């Protein structure tokens, strides 16, 4: 039960840009698995992550406003 609460808090913090960026982990995982971010500089991964996280904030905000 506590693990679920902590995971939920981490997810909410990550989506709302409070959580720390995970660009290094994303870059390492992409290099191992051969994803589209393979071999890209870390600033590209940081920018991509920020754009995706900002988009999630926009979706959450517009969902709340539409209520």
Secondary structure, DSSP 8 states (H G I E B T S, - for coil): -HHHHHHHHHHHHHHTT-S---HHHHHHHHHHHT-TTTT--HHHHHHHHHHHHHHHHHHHHHHHHH-
